[in-house]
Amino acid sequence: MVQEASIDSADDSAANSTLTASQRTALATFRAVTSIASDADALPHLTATNWNLERAVDHFLEPAASSPSTPNDNGAPAPPPPTTTAVANPNPRPFPRWLLALTSPLRFVWSLFSGLTSALIRLFGTGPNRAIEAAPGATPSARFASFFDARYGTSHPPFYLGPYFSALAAAQSNLQFLLVYVHSESHRLTPRFSREVLCAPSLVTAAEPMVFWAASVSQRDGAAVQRALRAPALPFLAIVAPPSSRVSPDADLALANYGTVLAVRAGFPALNGGGDGAAAWVDRVLARHGGILVAARQQRDERESARLLREQQDMEYAAALEEDREKERKAQEEQDRVEGERERLRGLEVRRERKREALGEEPEKGPGVASVVMRLPDGSRVGRRFEKANAMEVVFDWAEVNRVDIEKASLVTTYPRRSLRYPEDADMTVEQAGLFPSAMLLLEERSDE
């Protein structure tokens, strides 16, 4: 980069060494207006127009000066323009001194008038740039839209009221092309182009499938887009395909991908056919490049179908997994229940055996002995004698030895009817329970009431 800058500087010095003071002034003004990088690039335009500054600017903006890589109206790359070489005369004929002296007052007055006019425009805001910035709107795009509507009417494709990269991101998200318009209020073709082309109903209809974004070259976005899309002349209309990678609305203007220019209409040829010509141009470009959007929609539909299929498969898998877990849980619960019941029964058998041994020998009949008969659930009867002073816990143990679950069943006397429960009634005596001298016990399922 340092070497290239040195070469440009050397070329500029060589080009300026043979120029007169007025030519150097014209050269500096021309570079300021056109933003040309070097004197060597600017000189051909000035020499081709015999150093007429206004004609040189028009020569620079003519469509023939467009880049060879810029697409033409039909969307195909334009053929390169014929190469012409214009070199400054190394020994230009100086103006006669008497003529310079004679025109000096006129040139001074003209320079003074131009400077004052420019200063007044900048001071009081009477120029088009100030008019755009003074228009209502929260963003530069909104202010330009308000300015354009006030000056040319509202019968045009609807403006996207946001930065360029937001419009590009919207076009990418909606799988649309972006229609770009770069405006210059000071250009002589702008009023005619705005009214006859942009506000034509046929173009409004043709532009419906696209996102429409516009800005002035006096605005930062507009100037950046003019440079990035290499607008060969003004007014400038282009159809842009968004890049395949995701577009960030906050992208850096100097580094971001502005998209692919499919076709342009610029300068005086942009007026050919008016709105109908522009609409036909849009239709041709969409017909030629619409396959890009069709392929993109197909890819998006395929991705969406694949996503939905994955989601459905994931849901089905999750449901099947949950069902299997529920089955496993229930099976484990049943297994635990059965195992617990087995453990309980084994423990019950051990306890019954111990209680059978603890009962000891049945007492003989006597005055202090009670005779108790118990009817079992299968209809059979068992009987035993107990000391009337024995605690009812002994009777409950005897019932449990005979396979009565005393935790779930009550012992009920027939007359008078009385329900005896374990362990609530385990401490009372046989006599207190009403089983002396004899009693019939029935089994009744316990309730929690």
N, C-alpha and C positions, 0 to 999 in steps of 0.2 A: 504493500500500500504506500509506503514512503517513497519507493522508486517511482511508482506511477504518478504520485503527486509532483515529484521533481520533474518528470518529463512534461506533465501538463504545464507546470510553471515555466519551463524553458520554452515550450511552444508558444505560450501567451506572450512571453517577452519578445520572441522573434517576430510574432505577428504584429505586436504593438510598435516595434522599433521604426517602422516605415510609415506610420499613420500620422495624420495631422491632428491637431488638438480637437477640432470639431469632429473628426472621425472617431477619435478615442472616446469623446463624450457620447456620440451616437452608439458606439459599441457597448459602452457601460450601461446606457439606458436600455438597449435591446436585451442585454443579458439579464437585467433586473426584471424586465417585463416577462420574458420567456423562461426564466430560470435555467438557461443553458449553462452547462458546467464550465465551459472553457471558451476563450476567445477564438480558438481555431475552429470550434464547431459553429460559432456565431457568425464568423466572417463571410462564409458562402451566401448566407441569406441577405446580408447587407450589400455585398458586391453584386449579387444577382439583381438587385433592385436599385442599383446606382445610388446607394446610401440613403434611400428614402425610408425613414424609420417606420412610418405607418404601413407602407407596402411590404417592408421586410417582415413585420409582425404578421401581416396577412399571408405572406409567403410561407412563414413558419407554420401557420395554422391550417394551410391548405391540406386536403385529404391526401394529395399525392405524396406528402411527406410522411405518411403513416409507416409504422414498422412493418417489415415483410412478414412477421409472424402474426399480424393482426388479422382475424377472420374477416371475410367480406360479408355483404348483405345476405348471401345464401348460406352462411355458416361455414364455408370452406376457407382455407388460408388464402389470403390475397397474394397475387404474384408480386415479386419484388419490383419496385419502381426503377425506371432506367437510371443508371448511375451518371450523375453529372458532377463535375469537379469545378468548383469556383474558387480561385485563389486570388488573394489581394495582389494588386499590381505592385511589384517591389519598388517601382519608381513612379508613384502617382504624380500627375501633373498638378502642381500647386495652383490654388486660386490666385488670380491677380491681386496684388495688395490693394489696389484702388477699389476693387470690388468688395474685398473684405472690409475695408474702411467704410465704404458706403453702406454696407448692410449691417455693420456692427450695432447701430442704434436700434434697428428693427429686431435683430436677434436678442438684444438686451431686453427690449420691451416684451417680446414674446416669452422669454424665459421668466421674466418677472411676473407676467400675467399667468403663466402656467403654474408657477409656484404658489402665487396667491390663491388661485382657484383651488388647487389641491389642498392648501391649508384650510381654506374655508369649508371645503367638503368634509375634511377630517374634523374640524372644530364643531360645525353645526350639524353634522350627521345627515347631510342631504343626499349622499351617494347611495347607490343600491346596496352596498355592503351594510351600511348603517341601517338602512330600511329593513333589511332582513333581520338583523339582530334586534331591532326595535319592535318587531312583530310579536304578538302574544304567543306564549308557549313555554312549557317548562324545560324542553330540550331543544338543541339546535335543529333537529329534524322537525319538531312541532312548529318552531318559529318559521322555518322555511315553508312548511305547508301553509301556515297562516298567510305569509307574504304572497305565495303563489296564488292562493284562493282569492285574496283581495285584488290581485292585479289581473289574473287571467280567468277567474271563475272556478267553479267546483266540479265542472263536468269533465273529470279526468279519472284515470285509475286511482283507487284509494291509496294514499301514501301510507307507508309503514312508519309510524311515529317513534322511531328508536334509532340507535346507532347502526352503522352498516353491519357490524358483526352480529348484532341481535337479529337484523333482518335475514342475514345469511343463515343463522342458526334456525330461525323460524322456517325458512324455505327447506332447510335440510330435514327438520323434524316432520314437516308436512309432505316431504317428497315432492317439492316444487322447484321450478327454476326461479331465479331472481332477475327481475327487470330493473336495470339501473339507469338513472338519468342524472347527468352532471350538467348543471345549469350555470350560465354566466349572464347576469343581467346587463352587463356592458357590451355583450356581443351583439352585432347588428342583426343576426339571424334569430336571436332568441325569441323576440315577441311573435314573429310569424310562426316559428316552430311550436311555441307553447300553445298558440291558439288553433293553428291548423292541424297539428299532429297530435300533441298530447291530449287536447280537449276534444278530439274527434270521437264520436260514438263508436265507430268501427274499431278504433284502437282500445277503447275502454272495454268493449266486449272481448276482443282478442286477448287482452292482458288478464282476464279474470282467472285463468289457471295459475297465475304467477303472483309472487310477492313483489310489490312495486316500491322501490326505495329511490329517493331523490335528495340531492343536496347541492348547494352552490359551491363554486370553486373558492369563494371567499370564506368558507367554513372549513374547519380543520378536517372533518371527515370527508368532505367533498374534494378538497385538495389531495388528500391521501389516496382516495379512490381513483382520482384522475391520474395520478402518477402510477399507482399499482396496476391499473387496467390499461395503462399506456394509451390514453385517449388521444387519437391523432388530430382531432379538431373538435370544435364546439359548434353547435350543441352536440352532446354525446349521449347515445342510447346504446345499451348493451344488454345481452341476455347471458346470465352467468349461471353455471352449474355449481352447486355447493361441493366442497371437497368431500371425499369419502370418510375422512377422519372427523371426529366430533369437533364442532365449532364452539368456541367459548365466546359468549357475548362480551366478555371483558378482555378480548385478545389485544395484544400490542399491535398498534397500527403499523409499526415498522417491521415486525417479524412475522405476522400472521399470514395464513393462506387465504387470499382473497377469493378463491374459487377459480374455475376454468371459464374463460370467456368463449362462448360458443359463436357469437356473431355480434357485429356492431353496425350502427348507422351514425355517421358523424359528419359534421360540416354541412355544406350546401346539399350534397346528395341525400342527406337525411330528410330533406323537404320533398323529394321526388314522390309524386302520387299523394301527398298529404297524409291524412289519417288512414285512408284506404291502403295506400302504399305501405305504410308502417304496419298496418294490421296484416296485410298479405305477407310481409317479411316475418312477422311473429309466427304466423301459421306455418310458413315454410320451415322455420327453425324448429318449431315444436314437432312438426312431422318428421324432420330429419333426425333430431336428437331425442325424440320422445322415448325411444327404446331405453335410454339411460334410466328414466323414471320407472318404466315398466319393469326393468330388471331389478331396480332398487325396491320397488313395491313387492315384487315376487320374493326377493330375499328377505324383506321384512316380514311378509306373510309366512314364509317358511320358518323364520326364527320364532315368530309368535306361535305358530302351530307346534313347533318343537318345544317351546316353553310351556304351553298349555298341556301338551302331552306329558312332559316331565312332571308338571304339577299334579296332574291326574294320577300318574303312576306313583308319585310320592304319597299322595293322599291315600290311594288304595293300599300301598305298602304299609303306611302308618296304621290304617284301619285294621289290616290283617295282623300286623304286629300287636296291636292293642287287643284284638280278639284272641290271639294266641296267648298273650299275657294273662288275659282274664280267665281263659280256660286253665292255664297253669295255676293261677291263683286259686280258682275254685277246686281244682284237683288237689292242690296242696292243702287247702282247708279241709276237704273231705278226708284226705289221708290223715291230717292231724287230728280230726274229730274221731275217726275210727281208731287211730292209735291211742288217743286219749281215753276213749271208751274201753278199749282193751286194758289199758293200764288201770282204769278205775275198777273194772271187773276183777282183775287180778288182785288189786289191793283189797277189794271187797271180800274175795274168797279167803285171802289171808286173814282179814279181820274176823270173818265168820268162824274160821277155824279156831282162832284165838278165843273168841267169845264162847264157842262150844266147850272148849276146855275150861274156860272160867266159870261156866254155869255149874259145873260139878254135878253131884248126885241129886236126883229129885227127892225132895223130902217125903216121908211117909205120911199117910192120912192121919189127921189129928185135929184137936180143937183149934189150933192156931194156924191151920194150913188152908189156903184158898185153892180151889180147883178152877182152872181157866181153860176154856176151849176157844180156839181161833179158826175161823173159816178162811181158807186160802182162795186166791183168785180162780183156781181151777175147780173149785167146788169141794175139794177135800178138806178134812178137818184134822187138826192136831191139838193135843191137850197136854197140860202139865200142871203140877202142883207147885205153889210158891208159899213161903212163909208170909203171913199177913204183914209182917214188919219189914219185908224186903222192899227196897226202893223200886220204883217203876222202871228204873234203868235196866234192872234184871229182866223184866218182862220185854222191854224193847230189844235187849240182846237176844232173848229167846226167839222173838219174831224175826230178827235179822238172820239168825241161824237157820230159820225155815224159809230163807230167800225172800223175805219181805224188805223192800227198800224203805226203811223207816224215815229217810229224809224226804221221800215223796208221798208216803202214805200215812194216814192217821189210823189209830186203833179206836174203834167206836163200840161202846157198850150198848146193848139193846134196850135194857130197861133198868134204871132210867137212862135215856140216851145221853151219852157223853163222849166227846171226842178228845182223845189223848194224843198229844204230839211230842215228838222228840226234837230238840232237847228241852222244850219248855216244861214238860210235866215229868222229867226224868227224876226229880228229887223227891216227889211225893211217894208215900208208901202204897203198897197194894191195897191196904184197907181204905186209905184216903181216896184212892182212885175209884172205889166202889166195886172192887173185884172180889171182896170177901163176903161170904164164904165161897161163892161161885159166880162165874160170869161167862157170857158168850161174847167174843170179840169179832167184829167185822172189820174188813179193810176198806178204807175209803181214800180216794185220791185227795191229796192236800191241795188247797187253794191258797193263794197269797193274801187273800182278804183277812 
